[in-house]
Amino acid sequence: MWETSTVRPGSPSRRPAARSRRALAALAVTATASVTGCAAAAPEPTVPSVSFAPKLVLEITDGGLRWQPGPRADATVSVDPARVPQGTVVDIANRTGSDRRVVGDDGKAFDTGTLRPGETTTLALTTPITAEQTVTVRTRGGPDASTALVVVPRPAER
């Protein structure tokens, strides 16, 4: 059955569809005014800054592998033995005249791929761990060299 209603001039509409359209139009105007008003008062969004400056650098030299402190000092990082907290950024730099590749735990922890002479790559040690882990770091291509990197869990946040 069809629903019917009578509309008299000057009286509010009794038809549900007409009332819905008017209510929707009023809501749209109110929402637009609200958004426009809020946008003017809201501060500009900002992007958090992240530093990828390394705390530790592994140099591949003709004499082997050598850990050096990175430009970003951190009291929780040591060079001898190489020890860093989880989440640390480490650079690996090829200071030789030939292509080299560096792997951690035979490629299970990380693999730099081929580093050309003078190239540097960056690692972020972000894999979650719950206990101290020692990663055996080896070179491939050229004389075999190895060293150890101890990664400790990040301190619990309070």
Disulfide bonds with the S-S distance in Angstrom:
none
